[in-house]
Amino acid sequence: MKTSFYLDGKKTTQKAMKELLGEERLKDILGQAKETFFEDPLIENDFYIGGGKMLTIRFS
């Protein structure tokens, strides 16, 4: 399963998100996103990460 990260609609890397959020917080967010995806793949995984920024995680 491929994971794509979008910060305010622009594609970004997992490494950049790890630097921005920290490894533990990113791990928690990914866990929540995967759980939601497995329940219903049509739900979009958006997370408000503070500072007026929105993180979207998509799986394919």
Beta strands, then each sheet from edge to edge (+ up, - down):
strand 1: 3-7
strand 2: 10-12
strand 3: 45-50
strand 4: 53-59
sheet 1: 2+ 1- 4+ 3-
end
